[in-house]
Amino acid sequence: MRRWTKASVAVLTAIGLFAPSLAQAQTVDSARDVEAMQTISASDAAVLAATVSDGTTDGSADDTAGIGTTSDPVLDNTVQHLEDVSAQVDEQKASGGFSSSLGSSGGEAATKDDVPNPLDFASIKEDDVFYNLPRLADQYKTTDSSGNTVLKLTGPTAGGASQGAVPQGLEAYYSQSLTWTNCWTAGIPVTPGGGGYASGPDEPSEMVERRDNSVCTYASVPLDYSNPSGQSIKIAVLKVPHSPGYQKYGTIFINPGGPGGSGAEYAYWSTRSELTRHYDVIGFDPRGVGASLPQIRCQSNQARDWQREGSDALTNAQLDQIDKYNASECYANTTRGYSGITSQEFLPTVGTDTVAKDMDVLRSALGEEKLTYRGFSYGTVLGTHYAMQFPGNVQAMVLDGDVNYLSTNDALAADARYQQFGNGSTTASSVAQASSFGDTFRQFLSWCLSDSSVETCALGNKVSGTPTDAQIDAAYAEYQRLARLNFGGAYLKKAGTIDPRVLSFADFVQGTTEALYATYYWPTLNSALQSFADDKDPSGMLALADQYEGRAHFGEYDFSDAAFHVISSIDNNTDDVNAPVEDAHSDAERTKAMEEYYRVAPYRDPGTDENGNQRGLATGLGLGEYLTGTGTLAKAFEVSTIPNILFISSTYDPATPYENGFVDARAFHAVMLAVGYNAHCAYGSVSCATSVADEFLTDPSAFMTKVDSNGFANEVQWKDSADGSAQDIFRTSIADGECRLVSFRQTGGDGAIVSSASGLTSANKTNAEMRGTSVTLKTVSANGTVSDATQLHPGDDFRLYLNSMPTDCTVTGAECTYTPYLYDAGSDAAGTPLGAARGTLQDSTGYFIAGTIPSSTTAGSYKLAVYRSNGWLYGWAAVTVVGAPSTPDAPLAMLRVYNPNSSEHFFTASSEERANLVKAGWRYEGTAWTAPISGDPVYRLYNPNRGEHHYTTDSGEANTLMHLGWRFEGIGWYSAPSDSGSAVYRVYNPNAPANNHHYTASAAERDQLVANGWRDEGTAWYGVKE
C-alpha cells in the first residue's frame, strides 16, 4: 500500500504490516478493510459465532446496543452469516458429518513431523485449473485446437452510450452495452467452493429483496491502455438497485480496500445503509481480483497452509526461496487455462493507476457523467489516484481509513506542512503504522481488564476503573507468554477434526491482528485467548487467522491474499528484478530493521529461544523482487482543483494511522473528519461519521458551502489543547464516538477548524486555534534590508511572510486577502485585529502581509497570526514586544510637504520626518487630512532611481511596482471605512515623467488639477471626517 524502501518491505513482511511475501506466515494485510469480510470455515465460524451471538459488548459508545447488532451493514450481515453457519455446523455434527474442536478438552502437542515443510515444493499439490471460477465466466469457455477447454475473453459489446469525458481511442469501451444477470445465477460474489451467502432471518424484507434483486455483469476494459485495439480483459460488476419508492440520487461506486478486496462482495452486503436506499450501489472487482478475469492466482491451497504453519523459524535465505517460488506460481497459475493472454502480459497491468482508468470506463458505461465514490482503506489510494488522473470527473468522494497519499513523494512528505502531523516521510509512516497496531493492542488490553461486559479477561485479573500502565504491561507480558508457546508450531487442533492443523506463532499473532481491526472482534479474541490459556485449544486463534487469510473449512482459500501481494508489489516495488537478491538487503540490515519494528509493535515479538537468542529476525525480501513491471504507482503531487472530497480518519485506527487523514486532506485542499474510534474505518460503525458522510454524499456542494460558512458550529465542535502539540490536538482531545471537521479547502498552512467552542468570528479567535508556524516574521531596516525578527517595539512595522503559499495571487480572482492578529501568548484571550483585511504583497522572498505593532502594546510574549478573509487560520509566528508603550494620537494628522525642485508632494504622520525634510529645503504645506489609527493599510513605496514616492491601498499595484524596482517602505497610514470616512482623491499627470501622482482631500484642488490636464483616478483612500 506504500512505496516502501527495500528495507521497510522486508521488515513489514516479517511483522505482517505490509507482507508482499506470500511465503512469510507472519503477515497482516495492513490496508485490507475488515468490512470486506472473507468466507471462513464452518467450524471456525462456530468458534467466532459462539462469542459474537451472546450479545456482549465491547463497552464503546457505538456498541451500546450489543455486538449482535452493529451499525455497520457488512458486519451485521457477516455476524448473521456466522450464526447461520454455526447452525449448519450443529446439524452436521449431529449427523456425524464432521467433528468440531468446540467443547474439546484442548489441543494436542505437535511433534516435529506435524509441522509441514514449506520448502518441499515438489510435494505441493496444484489446484484445479478453473478453481473458484464464477459461473458467469462460463460464457467465455471454448475449446482449443487440442480439445482442451480454455477461456477466451472478448472485447466490448457495441450498443451503449458514453457519458461525460471520453479519452481518445477508447470510445468503444466507454460506450459499451452491458448485459445484466441475477448475481446468484452468476456466482458473484465469488466464495471458495462456489458457494454464496444466505439471508439472515431477522433482516428487513426490503434489504433481502434488494440483495436478491442485485444483478451482475462483465464489463470489458483494455489489457493495455496504450493499445486499446488489442486484447480485452473483464471486470466483474455487481449492482444493488436503489429501494423502490425512494427517490434515486444517482449511482455510488464503492471499494472495500485491500488491495484485493472484492467490491462486488462489499456492495452485496451494503443494503442496510440508509443512504443506499437512494442509490444504485456499484461494487466492482478490480482487475485480477475476485470474479474479474483473469484472476490473480499464485501458490496453491496446500502451499498456503504449509507456509502459514511452517515458516516461523526459517532463515532469510529460506524465506527468499519461498518468495521466489510464490512469484513463479503467480506467473504459472494466473492465466492457466486462458487463450490469447499470458501472465507476463497481464500481471504488470494490475496496478492502482490502471484500475483507476478501469473505474472511469465503468463510470461512463454505467451512465454516469461524474463519479460518486466511497473508498475504504486501500480504496482511498484508488480514490486519490483516480482524482489525480480524472479531476474533472469527480462528483463526490468519501475516503475512510486513509493511506498516506504522499508515500510516493518523499520530498513533499518531508515538507514542514506535512511533518507537523507526525507522519511525513515514508519510513516514519511505516513505523507509525506498526505503532498504530501496538497502540490499538494496548486499547484492547485496557478493555479486557476493565470493561464491565467482560466477565473474565484471559490475560489478567479484572480491575476497577481505568487500568494502570503497570496492569496493562502485566497483561501484555501474559499475552507474549501465550503467543510464544506456539513458535515453530506447537499445538494442533484436536485430533479427529476435519482440519487438524498446527497453530504457529505467526498465525497466533495474525489472529490477534485480525481482531484489532474492529472492536466488535475483541470479545472473540478474548474468548479465543481464554480457550488457549485454559486448554491449549488453538481453534479460536486459528479461526481468526483463517478469517483474515480467506480460508474456508474445507481448506480452500479465496484469491484476495494473492491479489494483495501482487498489486502491492506492482504499485510499490521498484527494485531491479535482475539484481542479485543477496545484494538487495543484508542479514544485518534485516535484523536491525526487525528489531525496530518489534520495539513499536511488541505483541508481534516472538522473544528469545532457550539459549537467549532473539527469534524472528528473518524476513523475506518480498514477492516484488521476482515480479517484472513493478513500481507503477504515480508520484503524488498537491491537488487543488477537486472541490468535493471528504477524508475520514479514526484516532486509533490500527492499519492506517490517524495522521494520514490530515496529510491526505492537506494535500488535496479538502475536508477531513476526525473520529474518536478504536478500529479501522469509521463509516457505518460510528454514527456521527456515517451521518456526516451521508450528508456530504447527498449534496456535496451544499455540504461544502456549509463548511465554508461555519454551518456545522452547533453540530460538530473541535476542542484543542493549549500547548498545540500534534498528538494532543489530533488524538487525545477527541473522545470515543466524537467527530470533528477540519477544513483545508482555503488554507495554505494548517487545517482550519470548521467550528470551535467560541465560534470563528473575528472577535472570538483564541490561541487554542493556533497550531502551526506557517508564517515567518521579518522586519525591514531603514536601508531596506529584510531580516528575521523575534523582537519588536511598540509602533514597529513588520512583515509576516506566508510560507508555502499555494495560491498564485497574480491570477485574476485569486483569494489572497488576509488579516493579521496579535495574541497574548500567556492567555487564551481573543486576539486583536491589526487593521482591516489586506491583500498580500510580494518580494523576492515571497508573499507577505504588512502590519504595525500597536503603539499601546505592553512588553511581553505574543503571537502574530494571519487569518484568511473567511476567518480561517493560515499560521502564526512568536514575537516578543520590548520597550515601553506609548499612547498614539487618535486620529493622526497627515502632514504635507512639497519639494520645489522636483515638484513632489510627500505625506507623513511623523513630525520628525517632516522637520528633517523642511531642513533639507522642502516646504511644509500643513495638514492634508486626518488618518485613523487602524483600517485598510495604505502602502508607501519609493523609486530610488527617480526619487519619488507612491501610495496605494491596492496590494496588486504595490506588487507590480515592486517587481519594477520600487522599494516597499511599509504601511504609511490607514484608511477609514468608505461609509464613514472622508474621501482623499488621486489624480495623475500624463505629461510628467516623474512625480506624476498627487493626493488631496480637497475636491476643489482636484477639480483645478483636472482642468489643467490632470486625470482624475477616483478615491485613493478615506480620512477621518472632521
Buried (B, 14 or more C-beta within 10 A) or exposed (E): BBBBBBBBBBBBBBBBBBBBBBBBBBBBBBBBBBBBBBBBBBBBBBBBBBBBBEEBBBBBBBBEEEBBEBBBBBBBBBBBBBBBBBEBBEEBBEEEEBBBBBEBEBBBEBEEEBBBEBBEBEEBEBBEBBBBBBBBBEBBEEEEEEEEEBBEBEBBBEEBEBBBBBBEEBBBBBBBEBEEBEBBEBBBBBBBBEEEBEBBEEBEEBBBBBBEBBBBBBBBBBBBBEEBEBBBBBBBBBBBBBBEEEEEBBBBBBBBBBBBBBBBBBBBBBBBBEBBBBBBBBBBBBBBBBBBBBBBBBBBBBBBBBBBBBBBBBEBEBBBBBBBBBBBBBBBBBBBBBBBBEBEBBBBBBBBBBBBBBBBBBBBBBBBEBBBBBBBBBBBBBBBBBBBBBBEBBBBBBBBBBBBBBBBBBEBBBBEBBBBBBBBBBBBBBBBBBBBBBBBBBBBBBBBBBBEBBEEBBBBEBBEEEBEEEBBEBBBEBBBEBBBBBBBBBBBBBEEBBBBBBBBBBBBBBBBBBBBBBBBBBBBBBBBBBBBBEBBBBBBBBBBBBBBBBBBBEBBBBBBBBBBBBBBBBBBBBBEBEEEBEEBBEEEBBBEBBEBBBEBBBBBBBBEEEEEEBBBBBBBBBBBBBBEBBBBBBEBEBBBEBBBBBBBBBBBBBBBBBBBBBBBBBBBBBBBBBBBBBBBBBBBBBBBBBBBBBBBBBEBEEBBEBBBEBBBBEBBBBBBBEEBEBEBBBBEBBEBBBBBBBBBBBBBBBBBBBBBEBBBEBEBBBBBBBBBBBBBBBBBEEEEEBEEBEEBBBBBBBBBBBBBBBBEBEEEEEEBBBBBBBBBBEEEEBBBBBBBBBBBBBBEEBBBBBBBBBBEBEBEEBBBBBBBBBBBBBBBBEBEBEBEBEEBEEBBBBBBBBBEEBBBBBBBBEEEEBBEBEEEEBEEEEEBBBBBBBBBBBBBBBBEEBEBBBBBBEBBBBBBBBEEEBBBBBBBBBBBEEEEBBBBBBBEBEEEEBBBBBBBBEEEEBBEBEEEEBEEBEBBBBBBEE
